[in-house]
Amino acid sequence: MSASFHKNPHGNGFIVADEIHARIHLGQFFSGGYFDTSLGNGEIQDIGVEVPAGCVAHMQFSLINGVNMSVVGYHTSDYSGGSVQPSTNHNTFSTKEAGAIITYAPTVVDPGTIMGTWASIGGRGGSAVGGSISSFAEYILKPNKYMLRLTNLTTTVSIMQLLLDWYEPTA
């Protein structure tokens, strides 16, 4: 993790802030995602991430779910349409808007090339409490279309929430 150094306005020395903290202050850190209360038996949900020309997104994802699920990440995806999801700037003083566009349920022509696969185990029987996964390390996304394909691996309808956090140095 890198750090940002700022001159201390109250005296000598510098203030050190971690990368995310510094990006929030600069108005370059955003969040978005999707929430579904009824992801059905074996149902697939696609989430598109488009990074437009002139933008770079340093992105991580997290998934919170009630049953066993898989996530497959793709790059060079071909999709259109869908419902654009709102993104939030973590600095509410900033007027900067995210360049990256998050889309729920796009019409997929070709998911693209696999860039990662993950599984989230939700538990079994009466002791099932749900699961969660995080990508932990960020992906640096160049201008392109990307996609996350989430699949309910069970016969049970489930709740799930996909969270995307990212910063855009060019914002």
Secondary structure, DSSP 4 states (H G I P E B T S, - for coil): --EEEEE-TTSSSEEEEEHHHHHHHTT-EEEEEEEEEEE-TT-EEEEEEEE-TT--EEEEEEEEESS-EEEEEEES-EEE--EEEP-EES-TT-----SSEEEES-EEEE--EEEEEEEE----GGG---EEEE--S-EEE-SEEEEEEEEE-SSS-EEEEEEEEEE-TT-
